[in-house]
């Protein structure tokens, strides 16, 4: 499952997730979600490189455990 699929399953837009997590960058979640695109855009970021504290806030915002978040990204 992709980060985008998890976000959509939680009923959140990228802006909603950004606000819940406390990220100021508008393009941050776009870059993480773009990692699964084909062809991959140059500005895409591997979601596995999220800082642990950010990943924890993302998992809480999505209503999943940290393990479920990491497993879902594979």
Buried (B, 14 or more C-beta within 10 A) or exposed (E): EBBBEBBEEBEBEBEBBBEBBEBEEEEBBBBBBBBBEEEEEEEBBEBEEBEEEBBBBBBBBBEBEEEBBBEBBE
